[in-house]
């Protein structure tokens, strides 16, 4: 697994090929480095190594992000939970749902952040995203862990978002409250409430 990681890092130009050279290959991890070199020496290694991580069906991560953005944009226009859930299932990337959460919330914050704070529907897009993510969790399409991870990733880039959306910290706080309400209402439904 570590050898695959190193090989993919070379393919993605995160590590220089020299990192795997003989000169660097004289420490306890020699076997791992040798395996990485072997993986890079195979025919069509770039195409094969594209599938080492990322979407399970071999799509590039950038393509997956574009598809996520399209489905989230369509959802914000239509507000059709079932259709959005079907599209999320079709993405077939359970390990990458945190990116969906991050991108959806960020897109909703960007739209809602441009609205007047006196507008009664000022948080309508964030509310819709919270409803979608609650629906996806309730139907076991997205895990609660992925939702938490997506929100955590938003906190990491909040300063950058705030450059374009000055109210982003307040919006994210509101969104987290909406998620908590969605979670509570879904638990209430499950328990006969």
C-alpha positions in Angstrom: 0.0 0.0 0.0 2.8 2.4 0.9 4.6 1.5 -2.4 1.4 2.3 -4.3 1.2 5.6 -2.5 4.8 6.6 -3.4 4.4 5.5 -7.0 1.2 7.6 -7.4 2.9 10.5 -5.7 5.6 10.4 -8.4 3.0 10.1 -11.2 1.1 13.1 -9.8 4.5 15.0 -9.5 4.2 15.4 -5.8 7.5 13.6 -5.4 10.4 13.8 -7.8 11.4 10.4 -9.4 14.9 11.0 -7.8 13.2 10.3 -4.4 13.1 6.6 -5.4 16.7 6.5 -6.7 19.4 4.1 -5.6 21.0 6.9 -3.6 17.9 7.2 -1.4 17.3 3.5 -1.4 19.5 2.4 1.4 17.4 2.5 4.5 14.9 0.1 6.2 12.1 0.8 3.7 14.1 -0.5 0.7 11.5 -3.1 -0.1 8.8 -0.5 -0.3 10.8 1.8 -2.5 11.7 -1.2 -4.8 8.1 -2.1 -5.1 7.2 1.6 -6.0 9.9 1.6 -8.7 8.5 -1.7 -10.1 5.0 -0.2 -10.2 6.4 2.8 -12.1 8.3 0.5 -14.5 5.1 -1.4 -15.6 3.6 -0.8 -19.0 0.9 1.9 -18.9 1.9 2.7 -15.3 0.3 6.1 -15.3 -3.1 4.8 -16.3 -2.9 1.9 -13.8 -1.8 4.1 -11.0 -4.6 6.6 -11.5 -6.8 4.1 -9.8 -4.6 3.7 -6.7 -6.8 6.2 -4.8 -9.6 8.5 -5.7 -12.9 7.4 -7.3 -13.2 3.7 -7.5 -14.3 3.7 -11.1 -11.1 5.3 -12.2 -12.4 8.8 -13.0 -10.0 11.6 -12.2 -10.8 13.4 -9.0 -11.2 16.7 -11.0 -13.9 15.1 -13.1 -15.7 13.8 -10.0 -15.6 17.3 -8.5 -17.2 18.8 -11.6 -20.0 16.1 -11.4 -20.5 17.0 -7.8 -20.8 20.7 -8.6 -23.3 20.0 -11.3 -25.5 17.8 -9.2 -25.4 20.3 -6.3 -26.2 23.2 -8.6 -29.1 21.2 -10.1 -30.4 20.3 -6.6 -30.3 24.0 -5.5 -32.5 24.8 -8.5 -34.9 21.9 -8.2 -34.8 21.0 -4.5 -35.6 17.4 -5.5 -34.2 15.2 -2.7 -34.8 11.8 -4.4 -33.1 12.9 -7.7 -30.1 14.3 -5.8 -29.8 11.1 -3.8 -29.9 9.1 -7.0 -27.2 11.2 -8.5 -25.0 10.9 -5.3 -25.4 7.1 -5.5 -24.4 7.1 -9.1 -21.2 8.9 -8.2 -20.1 5.7 -6.4 -17.5 7.3 -4.2 -18.5 6.7 -0.6 -15.0 7.6 0.7 -15.1 10.9 -1.1 -18.5 12.2 0.2 -16.8 14.7 2.5 -15.9 16.6 -0.7 -19.6 16.7 -1.6 -20.5 18.1 1.8 -17.7 20.7 1.6 -18.5 21.8 -2.0 -22.3 21.9 -1.4 -22.0 23.9 1.8 -19.5 26.3 0.2 -21.7 26.8 -2.9 -24.8 27.5 -0.7 -22.8 29.9 1.5 -21.6 31.8 -1.5 -25.2 32.3 -2.8 -26.7 33.0 0.7 -23.8 35.3 1.6 -24.7 37.6 -1.3 -28.3 38.1 0.0 -29.4 40.8 2.3 -29.4 39.8 5.9 -32.9 41.3 6.2 -34.2 38.9 3.5 -36.3 36.2 5.2 -35.1 33.6 2.7 -31.5 34.6 3.3 -30.4 31.1 4.3 -32.6 29.2 2.0 -29.7 27.5 0.1 -28.0 26.5 3.3 -31.2 25.1 4.7 -31.7 23.1 1.5 -28.2 21.7 1.7 -28.8 20.7 5.4 -32.0 19.0 4.3 -30.2 17.2 1.5 -27.4 16.0 3.7 -29.8 14.9 6.4 -31.8 13.0 3.8 -28.6 11.3 2.5 -27.6 10.3 6.0 -31.1 9.0 6.9 -31.1 6.9 3.8 -27.6 5.5 4.4 -26.2 7.1 1.3 -23.7 9.3 3.1 -22.3 8.5 6.5 -22.4 10.9 9.4 -18.6 10.6 9.6 -18.3 12.0 6.0 -20.6 14.9 6.9 -18.5 15.7 9.9 -15.3 15.4 7.9 -16.8 17.7 5.2 -17.7 20.3 7.8 -14.2 20.0 9.4 -12.7 20.6 6.0 -14.8 23.8 5.6 -13.5 25.1 9.0 -9.9 24.6 7.5 -10.7 26.9 4.5 -13.0 29.3 6.3 -10.6 32.2 6.1 -10.3 31.8 2.4 -14.1 31.6 1.9 -14.5 34.7 4.1 -12.5 36.7 1.6 -15.3 36.2 -0.9 -18.2 35.8 1.6 -17.4 38.0 4.6 -20.3 36.4 6.5 -19.0 32.8 6.0 -18.1 32.1 9.7 -21.6 33.1 10.7 -23.1 31.1 7.8 -21.2 28.0 8.7 -22.3 28.3 12.3 -25.9 28.6 11.1 -25.4 25.6 8.8 -24.0 23.5 11.7 -27.1 24.3 13.7 -29.3 23.3 10.7 -27.5 20.0 10.5 -28.1 19.4 14.2 -31.8 20.1 13.8 -31.9 17.8 10.7 -30.2 15.1 12.7 -32.5 15.5 15.7 -35.6 15.5 13.5 -34.4 12.4 11.7 -33.8 10.6 15.0 -37.2 11.6 16.2 -38.8 10.0 13.0 -36.8 6.8 13.6 -38.0 6.6 17.2 -41.6 7.1 16.3 -41.7 10.8 16.9 
